[in-house]
């Protein structure tokens, strides 16, 4: 039996509702881990296609599916290890335990009104916690078997428990993963927020031929609160994704995708939506290691949301074009250009939901200072224009327009033994030429936008690891139908295994 004790020094800063790593943060973790492998060994065509697909879906803000592609890529790689450390897969030991303790620090921001996005109430909570997780391989192997996972976590406000049953099968041409779970969270401070949730997720992939493969991913959730309300209603959610990949003999990729995302509140109308999208994306490898990636996505979304005492329904359609070029100038110098353009149309236009176009262009130069040390610097340009419609108050529409320019910096250091340091930072200054200082939305005045991601991983002994992650973003330019949220997080962790 393999016992694992996590000695945590955990400080978590978050504006999300739960003090847990989001899908976005998980994607960033996995992408950096994949970068380590790609830095030391170029991936095969199928592996490169998985990473390209992950980046594509991340740009669509579908970080959950992006993480699925990265997880599959990492499963195909050999795991780097600290030289003196004997790494063991807990599944091979049939059962494993993880015990953790630490403290959470949460900062939650609640918007008083959607239009006045800069009017918020901040709530800060400091909570020590303790948790235990159990994983048991009931039958078979880690590729073809049945796995049971259970966990219990408690702090001064909540006691939550969850259990999952997983079935996995992996063959040469077919593989699937089935996950059925139940979660219960008891909120002792705010009993009305106590909830139970049933969830299930099914993923499968088929290799039709050496060049053609299919993937499908479906997730279902049913969440029920002790006292449902307009703000926190019971809901049912289903998310279906289907992808077809074609790998050309020269390593180029063409993918077709379909997404259907459905969310329905029960007994209330708030955050209900049905979204469908189709897309084509691909990558082309050119001489000298240079590459080009492209993606074109058409999306339609029907959505309902509550605002003050009203329930608003609308429909949005958008077309999104993304281009990325990575040009190898010399062995130590790379040039990278990214373009992201979107046009969005609303069926019912308003001062809050006007049609708009948004263009973002960035150019960076990457210096490979050493074999495992990179530095990048560049510039960013943004342009957003909203369109007037008959009967609109021009001042409310036009003051949302802006142009922006800024700087991008990046720093990366990898060691195959498991050492990893990555820093990505961006700063832009947005100028709204038509903004009125005393208007209804002071957020549309000239403002600065800052974001960064920091990841550090150091194995410094046979049984010790140090991990640090930080993320911050203060961009408040949100769409009513996108459900965008701002999240900032800082966590530091010391891990001891025995």
C-alpha positions as CSV (number, residue, x, y, z in Angstrom):
1,X,0.0,0.0,0.0
2,X,1.4,3.4,-1.0
3,X,0.7,6.2,1.4
4,X,1.3,9.8,0.4
5,X,1.3,12.7,2.8
6,X,1.1,16.2,1.4
7,X,2.6,18.9,3.7
8,X,1.0,22.0,2.2
9,X,2.0,25.6,2.6
10,X,-1.0,26.9,0.6
11,X,-2.1,30.5,0.1
12,X,-4.9,30.8,-2.4
13,X,-6.2,34.1,-3.8
14,X,-9.2,33.8,-6.0
15,X,-12.2,35.8,-7.3
16,X,-13.9,32.6,-8.4
17,X,-16.8,31.2,-6.4
18,X,-14.8,28.1,-5.3
19,X,-11.2,28.2,-4.1
20,X,-10.1,25.5,-6.5
21,X,-8.0,25.5,-9.6
22,X,-10.1,26.4,-12.6
23,X,-10.2,24.7,-16.0
24,X,-8.1,27.6,-17.3
25,X,-5.4,27.1,-14.6
26,X,-5.4,23.3,-15.2
27,X,-4.8,23.9,-18.9
28,X,-1.9,26.2,-18.2
29,X,-0.3,23.5,-16.0
30,X,-0.7,20.8,-18.6
31,X,0.6,23.0,-21.4
32,X,3.8,23.9,-19.6
33,X,4.3,20.2,-18.8
34,X,3.8,19.4,-22.5
35,X,6.3,22.1,-23.4
36,X,9.0,20.4,-21.4
37,X,8.7,17.2,-23.6
38,X,8.5,19.2,-26.8
39,X,11.6,21.2,-25.9
40,X,13.7,18.1,-25.6
41,X,12.2,15.9,-28.2
42,X,10.1,16.9,-31.2
43,X,6.7,15.2,-31.1
44,X,5.4,12.8,-33.8
45,X,2.7,14.0,-36.1
46,X,-0.1,12.6,-33.9
47,X,1.4,14.1,-30.8
48,X,1.9,17.5,-32.3
49,X,-1.7,17.4,-33.5
50,X,-2.9,16.8,-30.0
51,X,-1.0,19.9,-28.7
52,X,-2.3,22.0,-31.7
53,X,-5.8,20.9,-31.0
54,X,-5.5,21.8,-27.3
55,X,-4.3,25.3,-28.2
56,X,-7.1,25.7,-30.7
57,X,-9.8,24.9,-28.1
58,X,-8.1,27.0,-25.5
59,X,-8.5,30.0,-27.8
60,X,-12.2,29.1,-28.0
61,X,-12.3,29.3,-24.2
62,X,-13.0,25.6,-24.1
63,X,-10.2,24.9,-21.6
64,X,-11.9,21.6,-20.5
65,X,-11.5,20.0,-23.9
66,X,-8.1,21.6,-24.4
67,X,-7.0,19.8,-21.2
68,X,-8.3,16.5,-22.5
69,X,-6.0,16.7,-25.6
70,X,-3.0,17.6,-23.5
71,X,-3.6,14.8,-21.0
72,X,-3.7,12.3,-23.9
73,X,-0.5,13.8,-25.3
74,X,1.2,13.5,-21.9
75,X,0.1,9.9,-21.5
76,X,2.0,9.1,-24.7
77,X,5.2,10.5,-23.3
78,X,7.8,9.0,-20.8
79,X,7.5,10.8,-17.5
80,X,10.6,12.8,-16.5
81,X,11.9,12.0,-13.1
82,X,14.3,13.3,-10.5
83,X,17.5,11.2,-11.0
84,X,17.6,9.7,-7.5
85,X,13.8,9.3,-7.1
86,X,11.9,6.0,-7.6
87,X,8.5,7.1,-9.1
88,X,5.7,4.7,-8.8
89,X,2.3,4.8,-10.3
90,X,-0.3,4.5,-7.5
91,X,-2.5,2.4,-9.8
92,X,0.1,-0.3,-9.9
93,X,-0.2,-0.6,-6.1
94,X,-3.9,-1.1,-6.4
95,X,-4.7,1.5,-3.7
96,X,-3.3,4.9,-2.6
97,X,-4.0,7.6,0.0
98,X,-3.4,11.3,-0.1
99,X,-3.8,13.4,3.0
100,X,-3.6,17.2,2.8
101,X,-3.9,20.2,5.1
102,X,-3.4,23.9,4.7
103,X,-5.2,27.2,4.6
104,X,-7.3,28.9,1.9
105,X,-7.5,32.6,1.4
106,X,-10.4,33.7,-0.8
107,X,-11.4,37.0,-2.2
108,X,-14.7,36.9,-4.0
109,X,-16.1,39.8,-6.0
110,X,-19.9,40.1,-6.5
111,X,-21.0,42.6,-9.2
112,X,-23.9,44.8,-8.0
113,X,-25.0,45.5,-11.6
114,X,-23.9,44.1,-14.9
115,X,-23.6,47.5,-16.6
116,X,-21.7,49.0,-13.7
117,X,-19.1,46.4,-13.8
118,X,-16.7,48.4,-11.6
119,X,-19.2,48.3,-8.7
120,X,-18.4,45.2,-6.6
121,X,-18.7,43.9,-3.1
122,X,-15.5,42.1,-2.0
123,X,-15.8,39.2,0.5
124,X,-12.6,37.8,2.0
125,X,-12.4,34.4,3.9
126,X,-9.5,32.7,5.5
127,X,-10.1,28.9,6.1
128,X,-7.8,26.2,7.3
129,X,-8.7,22.8,5.8
130,X,-8.0,19.1,5.9
131,X,-8.7,16.5,3.3
132,X,-8.2,12.8,2.5
133,X,-8.5,11.1,-0.9
134,X,-8.5,7.4,-1.7
135,X,-7.9,5.8,-5.1
136,X,-8.4,2.1,-5.6
137,X,-7.9,-0.1,-8.7
138,X,-10.8,-2.6,-8.4
139,X,-9.9,-4.7,-11.4
140,X,-7.7,-4.8,-14.5
141,X,-4.9,-2.4,-15.2
142,X,-4.5,1.3,-15.5
143,X,-5.3,1.2,-19.2
144,X,-8.1,-1.4,-19.0
145,X,-9.7,-1.5,-15.6
146,X,-12.2,-0.2,-13.1
147,X,-11.1,2.5,-10.6
148,X,-12.8,3.9,-7.5
149,X,-12.0,7.3,-6.2
150,X,-13.4,8.9,-3.0
151,X,-12.6,12.1,-1.1
152,X,-13.5,14.1,2.0
153,X,-12.6,17.7,2.7
154,X,-13.5,19.9,5.7
155,X,-12.9,23.5,6.7
156,X,-14.6,25.9,9.1
157,X,-17.5,26.5,6.7
158,X,-17.9,23.4,4.5
159,X,-17.7,19.7,4.6
160,X,-17.7,18.1,1.2
161,X,-17.5,14.5,0.0
162,X,-17.4,12.9,-3.4
163,X,-17.1,9.5,-5.0
164,X,-16.3,8.5,-8.6
165,X,-16.4,5.1,-10.4
166,X,-14.3,5.0,-13.5
167,X,-14.1,2.4,-16.3
168,X,-11.2,2.6,-18.8
169,X,-10.3,0.7,-21.9
170,X,-7.4,1.4,-24.2
171,X,-6.7,-0.6,-27.4
172,X,-4.7,0.1,-30.5
173,X,-7.7,1.5,-32.5
174,X,-10.2,2.3,-29.8
175,X,-10.3,3.7,-26.3
176,X,-12.9,5.0,-23.9
177,X,-13.3,6.4,-20.4
178,X,-16.5,6.4,-18.4
179,X,-16.8,8.4,-15.1
180,X,-19.9,8.4,-12.9
181,X,-19.8,10.5,-9.7
182,X,-21.7,12.0,-6.8
183,X,-20.8,15.0,-4.7
184,X,-22.3,16.4,-1.5
185,X,-21.3,19.8,0.1
186,X,-22.7,20.8,3.4
187,X,-22.3,24.6,4.1
188,X,-22.6,25.2,7.8
189,X,-22.3,29.0,7.6
190,X,-24.9,29.4,4.8
191,X,-27.1,26.3,4.9
192,X,-29.1,27.4,1.9
193,X,-26.0,26.9,-0.3
194,X,-25.7,23.2,0.7
195,X,-26.0,21.1,-2.5
196,X,-25.7,17.7,-4.0
197,X,-24.5,16.9,-7.5
198,X,-24.6,13.9,-9.8
199,X,-22.3,13.9,-12.8
200,X,-21.1,11.7,-15.5
201,X,-18.5,12.0,-18.3
202,X,-17.8,9.8,-21.3
203,X,-14.9,10.1,-23.6
204,X,-14.0,7.9,-26.6
205,X,-11.6,7.9,-29.5
206,X,-11.4,5.8,-32.6
207,X,-8.4,5.4,-35.0
208,X,-10.1,4.8,-38.3
209,X,-6.9,4.6,-40.2
210,X,-3.3,5.7,-39.7
211,X,-4.2,9.2,-40.9
212,X,-7.8,9.6,-39.6
213,X,-9.2,9.5,-36.1
214,X,-12.4,10.5,-34.3
215,X,-13.0,11.8,-30.8
216,X,-16.1,12.3,-28.7
217,X,-16.6,13.8,-25.2
218,X,-19.9,14.2,-23.4
219,X,-20.4,15.6,-19.8
220,X,-23.6,15.7,-17.8
221,X,-24.2,17.4,-14.5
222,X,-27.3,17.7,-12.3
223,X,-26.9,20.0,-9.3
224,X,-29.5,20.5,-6.6
225,X,-29.4,23.1,-3.8
226,X,-31.0,22.8,-0.4
227,X,-32.8,26.0,-1.0
228,X,-32.7,27.0,-4.7
229,X,-33.3,30.6,-5.7
230,X,-33.1,32.9,-8.7
231,X,-29.4,33.4,-8.0
232,X,-28.5,29.8,-7.3
233,X,-31.0,27.6,-9.1
234,X,-30.9,23.9,-9.5
235,X,-29.7,23.1,-13.0
236,X,-29.0,20.4,-15.6
237,X,-26.1,20.8,-17.9
238,X,-24.9,18.7,-20.9
239,X,-21.8,19.4,-23.0
240,X,-21.1,17.4,-26.2
241,X,-18.0,17.7,-28.3
242,X,-17.0,15.7,-31.5
243,X,-13.8,16.1,-33.4
244,X,-12.4,14.5,-36.6
245,X,-8.7,14.7,-37.1
246,X,-6.8,14.0,-40.3
247,X,-3.0,13.7,-40.2
248,X,-1.2,14.2,-43.5
249,X,2.0,12.3,-44.3
250,X,4.1,15.4,-43.9
251,X,2.8,16.0,-40.4
252,X,0.2,18.6,-41.2
253,X,-3.2,18.5,-39.5
254,X,-6.8,19.3,-40.5
255,X,-9.5,19.0,-37.8
256,X,-13.3,19.5,-38.0
257,X,-15.2,20.0,-34.8
258,X,-18.8,20.3,-33.4
259,X,-19.9,21.6,-30.0
260,X,-23.3,21.5,-28.3
261,X,-23.5,23.0,-24.9
262,X,-26.8,23.1,-23.0
263,X,-27.6,24.5,-19.5
264,X,-31.1,24.7,-18.1
265,X,-32.1,26.1,-14.7
266,X,-35.0,24.3,-12.9
267,X,-38.0,26.4,-11.8
268,X,-36.1,29.7,-12.5
269,X,-34.8,31.5,-15.6
270,X,-31.2,32.5,-15.1
271,X,-28.0,31.5,-17.1
272,X,-30.0,29.2,-19.4
273,X,-28.4,28.7,-22.8
274,X,-27.9,26.5,-25.7
275,X,-24.8,26.9,-27.8
276,X,-23.7,25.2,-31.0
277,X,-20.5,25.7,-32.9
278,X,-18.7,24.2,-35.9
279,X,-15.1,24.8,-36.7
280,X,-12.2,23.9,-38.9
281,X,-8.6,24.2,-37.7
282,X,-5.2,23.0,-38.9
283,X,-1.5,23.3,-38.8
284,X,1.2,23.3,-41.4
285,X,4.8,22.5,-40.8
286,X,7.2,24.4,-43.1
287,X,10.9,24.2,-43.9
288,X,13.3,24.8,-41.1
289,X,10.9,24.0,-38.3
290,X,8.6,27.0,-38.9
291,X,4.9,26.4,-38.6
292,X,1.4,27.9,-39.3
293,X,-1.8,27.3,-37.4
294,X,-5.3,28.5,-38.4
295,X,-8.8,28.2,-37.0
296,X,-12.2,29.4,-38.2
297,X,-15.2,28.9,-36.0
298,X,-18.9,29.8,-36.5
299,X,-21.0,29.9,-33.3
300,X,-24.6,30.5,-32.4
301,X,-26.0,30.8,-28.8
302,X,-29.4,31.2,-27.3
303,X,-29.2,32.5,-23.7
304,X,-31.3,33.9,-20.9
305,X,-30.0,35.8,-17.8
306,X,-31.4,37.7,-14.9
307,X,-30.6,41.4,-14.5
308,X,-32.1,43.2,-11.5
309,X,-35.8,42.2,-11.5
310,X,-35.9,41.4,-15.2
311,X,-35.2,38.2,-17.2
312,X,-33.6,39.0,-20.5
313,X,-33.4,36.5,-23.5
314,X,-31.3,37.0,-26.6
315,X,-29.5,35.1,-29.3
316,X,-25.9,35.7,-30.5
317,X,-24.0,34.6,-33.6
318,X,-20.3,35.0,-34.1
319,X,-17.5,34.2,-36.6
320,X,-14.0,33.9,-35.2
321,X,-10.7,33.7,-37.2
322,X,-7.4,32.8,-35.6
323,X,-4.0,32.7,-37.2
324,X,-0.6,31.9,-35.6
325,X,2.7,31.9,-37.4
326,X,6.0,30.7,-35.8
327,X,9.0,31.5,-38.0
328,X,12.4,30.1,-37.2
329,X,14.9,32.9,-38.2
330,X,18.0,31.3,-36.8
331,X,18.8,28.6,-34.3
332,X,18.5,31.1,-31.4
333,X,15.9,33.5,-32.8
334,X,12.2,32.9,-33.5
335,X,9.5,35.3,-34.6
336,X,5.9,34.6,-33.6
337,X,2.7,36.4,-34.8
338,X,-0.8,35.8,-33.5
339,X,-4.0,37.3,-34.9
340,X,-7.5,36.8,-33.3
341,X,-10.5,38.4,-35.0
342,X,-14.2,38.1,-34.1
343,X,-17.5,39.5,-35.4
344,X,-20.5,39.1,-33.1
345,X,-24.2,39.9,-33.9
346,X,-27.1,39.9,-31.4
347,X,-30.7,39.3,-32.5
348,X,-31.9,41.8,-30.0
349,X,-29.5,44.7,-29.9
350,X,-29.2,47.0,-26.9
351,X,-26.8,49.3,-25.2
352,X,-25.6,46.3,-23.2
353,X,-25.5,43.9,-26.2
354,X,-24.5,45.8,-29.4
355,X,-23.0,44.1,-32.4
356,X,-19.2,44.5,-32.4
357,X,-15.9,43.5,-34.1
358,X,-12.8,42.8,-32.1
359,X,-9.2,42.4,-33.5
360,X,-6.1,41.4,-31.5
361,X,-2.6,41.3,-33.1
362,X,0.6,40.4,-31.3
363,X,4.2,40.0,-32.5
364,X,6.9,38.6,-30.3
365,X,10.6,37.7,-30.7
366,X,11.9,34.6,-28.8
367,X,15.5,34.4,-27.9
368,X,16.9,30.9,-27.2
369,X,19.6,32.0,-24.9
370,X,20.6,28.4,-23.8
371,X,19.3,25.0,-24.8
372,X,16.7,25.0,-22.1
373,X,16.3,28.8,-21.4
374,X,14.1,31.1,-23.6
375,X,13.2,34.8,-23.3
376,X,10.5,36.5,-25.4
377,X,9.4,40.1,-25.8
378,X,6.9,41.8,-28.1
379,X,4.0,44.0,-28.6
380,X,0.2,43.8,-28.6
381,X,-2.4,45.8,-30.5
382,X,-6.2,45.7,-29.8
383,X,-9.2,47.3,-31.6
384,X,-12.8,46.9,-30.7
385,X,-15.7,48.7,-32.4
386,X,-19.4,48.5,-31.6
387,X,-22.1,49.2,-34.2
388,X,-25.0,51.5,-33.8
389,X,-28.6,50.4,-34.5
390,X,-31.9,52.3,-35.0
391,X,-33.1,54.0,-31.8
392,X,-29.8,53.5,-30.0
393,X,-28.3,56.1,-27.7
394,X,-25.1,56.7,-29.6
395,X,-23.1,57.8,-26.6
396,X,-23.7,54.5,-24.8
397,X,-22.6,52.5,-27.8
398,X,-19.6,54.5,-29.0
399,X,-18.0,54.9,-25.6
400,X,-17.5,51.1,-25.5
401,X,-15.1,51.4,-28.5
402,X,-11.4,51.2,-27.7
403,X,-8.0,50.8,-29.1
404,X,-5.1,49.3,-27.0
405,X,-1.4,48.8,-27.3
406,X,0.9,47.1,-24.9
407,X,3.9,44.9,-24.2
408,X,4.3,41.1,-23.8
409,X,7.1,39.3,-21.9
410,X,7.9,35.7,-21.4
411,X,10.6,33.7,-19.6
412,X,11.0,29.9,-19.7
413,X,13.5,27.5,-18.2
414,X,13.2,23.7,-18.4
415,X,15.2,20.8,-17.1
416,X,14.2,17.3,-18.0
417,X,14.7,16.2,-14.4
418,X,11.5,18.0,-13.6
419,X,12.6,21.5,-13.0
420,X,10.3,24.1,-14.7
421,X,10.0,27.9,-14.5
422,X,7.7,29.8,-16.7
423,X,6.5,33.5,-16.6
424,X,4.2,35.1,-19.1
425,X,3.1,38.7,-18.6
426,X,1.1,41.2,-20.6
427,X,0.3,44.9,-20.1
428,X,-1.8,47.1,-22.4
429,X,-3.2,50.6,-22.1
430,X,-6.7,50.9,-23.6
431,X,-7.9,54.2,-24.9
432,X,-11.7,54.9,-25.3
433,X,-11.9,58.1,-27.4
434,X,-15.7,58.4,-27.1
435,X,-15.9,57.7,-23.3
436,X,-17.8,60.2,-21.1
437,X,-16.4,60.5,-17.6
438,X,-19.7,60.9,-15.9
439,X,-21.6,58.3,-18.1
440,X,-23.3,55.1,-16.9
441,X,-20.3,52.9,-17.3
442,X,-17.1,54.4,-15.9
443,X,-15.3,51.1,-16.8
444,X,-15.3,52.4,-20.4
445,X,-12.9,55.2,-19.6
446,X,-9.2,54.9,-20.4
447,X,-7.7,52.0,-18.4
448,X,-4.8,49.7,-18.0
449,X,-5.0,45.9,-18.3
450,X,-2.5,43.6,-16.7
451,X,-2.3,39.8,-16.7
452,X,0.4,37.3,-15.9
453,X,0.9,33.6,-15.3
454,X,3.8,32.2,-13.2
455,X,4.6,28.5,-12.8
456,X,7.5,27.0,-10.8
457,X,8.3,23.4,-10.1
458,X,11.4,22.2,-8.3
459,X,12.2,18.6,-7.2
460,X,15.0,19.1,-4.7
461,X,15.3,15.7,-3.1
462,X,14.2,12.1,-3.5
463,X,10.9,12.7,-1.7
464,X,10.4,16.5,-1.8
465,X,8.9,18.8,-4.5
466,X,8.2,22.5,-4.4
467,X,5.4,23.9,-6.7
468,X,4.3,27.4,-7.1
469,X,1.6,28.9,-9.4
470,X,0.2,32.4,-9.7
471,X,-2.3,33.9,-12.2
472,X,-3.8,37.4,-12.4
473,X,-6.1,39.2,-14.8
474,X,-7.9,42.5,-14.3
475,X,-9.6,42.7,-17.7
476,X,-13.3,43.7,-17.1
477,X,-14.4,43.8,-20.8
478,X,-17.1,41.1,-20.5
479,X,-19.9,39.8,-22.7
480,X,-23.3,39.0,-21.2
481,X,-23.6,35.7,-23.1
482,X,-20.0,34.5,-22.6
483,X,-20.1,34.1,-18.9
484,X,-16.6,35.4,-18.6
485,X,-15.1,35.7,-15.1
486,X,-12.0,37.2,-13.7
487,X,-9.9,34.8,-11.6
488,X,-6.7,35.4,-9.8
489,X,-4.9,32.7,-7.8
490,X,-1.7,32.2,-5.9
491,X,-0.7,28.9,-4.5
492,X,2.6,27.5,-3.0
493,X,3.1,23.9,-2.1
494,X,5.7,21.7,-0.5
495,X,5.1,18.0,-1.2
496,X,6.6,15.1,0.8
497,X,6.1,11.5,-0.3
498,X,6.9,8.3,1.7
